[in-house]
Amino acid sequence: MIKQKRRSARAGFSLIELMIAVVVLGFAAAGLGKLMLSATQAGRHSGAIGYRTAVLNAEVSRISAALPGTLSDGTTTTTVTSAPFPHTMSSVVATSGTAQTVTITVTPTGGDAIAAVTRTIQRTIAITDPF
């Protein structure tokens, strides 16, 4: 007599095992999706802060390069509406005696909800003695 090898009744996955695997993978994918979304938002926020800082530093450098006393009193406002960083920048110059104060404010106007930043520069105007 030849003995036949009996095949296992369990060849492959059952429907229940497959459904459980799909549910577990679905929860893992949902968690990764939420993590990717928050990482993207944090990156966008950091980029906007970088642009805001660069705009402010450029204006501070421009003001610092001007000789004390050459800036006239008043307010100058510049509005940029194009990408990558739409914003409004205002510079207020006020002179009192030999002291000149320049206040620079950069306000983002795009979809990124970051706060405005203000920097104040104090300058001294040298008075030359005519005698």
C-alpha positions in Angstrom: 0.0 0.0 0.0 1.1 3.4 -0.9 0.5 6.1 1.7 -0.7 9.4 0.2 0.5 12.5 1.8 -2.3 14.5 3.2 -2.4 18.1 2.2 -2.9 20.5 5.0 -6.4 22.0 5.2 -4.7 25.4 5.8 -3.1 26.4 2.5 -2.8 30.2 2.4 -4.5 33.0 4.3 -8.0 33.0 5.5 -10.4 35.9 4.8 -10.4 37.0 8.5 -6.5 37.2 8.6 -6.5 39.3 5.4 -9.1 41.7 6.8 -7.2 42.1 10.0 -4.0 42.8 8.1 -5.7 45.4 6.0 -7.2 47.2 9.1 -3.8 47.2 10.8 -2.1 48.7 7.7 -4.9 51.3 7.4 -4.3 52.5 10.9 -0.5 52.7 10.3 -1.1 54.6 7.0 -3.4 57.1 8.8 -0.8 57.7 11.5 1.9 58.3 8.9 -0.4 60.6 6.9 -1.0 62.8 10.0 2.7 62.9 10.7 3.5 63.9 7.1 0.9 66.6 7.2 2.3 68.1 10.4 5.9 67.9 9.1 4.8 69.7 5.9 3.1 72.5 7.9 6.1 72.9 10.1 8.4 73.2 7.1 6.2 75.8 5.5 6.1 77.8 8.7 9.9 77.6 9.1 10.3 78.8 5.5 8.0 81.8 6.0 10.0 82.7 9.2 13.3 82.5 7.1 11.9 84.8 4.4 10.6 87.3 7.0 14.0 87.4 8.7 15.8 87.8 5.4 13.5 90.8 4.4 14.1 92.4 7.8 17.9 91.9 7.7 18.0 93.4 4.2 16.2 96.5 5.4 18.4 96.8 8.5 21.5 96.5 6.3 20.2 99.2 3.9 19.4 101.6 6.8 22.8 100.9 8.5 24.6 101.6 5.3 23.1 105.1 5.0 25.0 107.9 6.8 23.4 109.2 10.0 21.3 112.3 9.2 20.8 111.4 5.5 17.4 109.6 6.2 14.5 112.0 6.2 11.8 111.8 8.8 8.6 110.0 7.8 7.1 106.6 7.0 8.0 104.5 4.0 5.8 101.5 3.1 6.6 98.8 0.6 4.1 96.1 -0.4 5.2 92.9 -2.1 2.3 90.7 -3.5 4.3 88.1 -5.4 5.6 84.7 -4.3 7.5 83.4 -2.5 6.9 85.8 0.4 4.1 88.4 0.1 4.5 91.0 2.8 4.3 94.7 3.8 7.3 96.5 5.1 7.2 99.9 6.8 10.1 102.0 8.0 9.5 104.9 10.3 12.3 107.5 10.7 12.0 110.0 13.6 14.8 112.5 14.5 15.0 114.3 17.8 18.0 116.5 18.3 21.1 114.3 17.6 19.2 111.0 18.0 17.6 109.3 15.1 15.2 106.3 15.6 14.3 104.0 12.7 11.6 101.4 13.3 11.2 98.7 10.7 8.1 96.4 10.7 7.7 93.4 8.4 4.1 92.0 8.2 3.5 88.8 6.2 0.3 89.1 4.1 0.2 85.6 2.5 -1.6 82.5 3.7 1.1 81.6 6.3 -0.1 82.7 9.7 3.1 84.1 11.2 3.4 87.2 13.3 4.9 90.5 12.2 8.3 91.4 13.4 9.6 94.8 14.4 13.2 96.1 14.8 14.2 99.5 16.1 17.6 101.1 15.3 19.0 104.0 17.3 21.4 106.2 15.5 23.4 109.3 16.6 23.9 112.2 14.2 27.3 113.8 14.6 27.2 117.5 14.7 30.3 119.1 13.2 31.7 122.2 14.9 31.9 125.0 12.3 34.7 126.7 14.3 
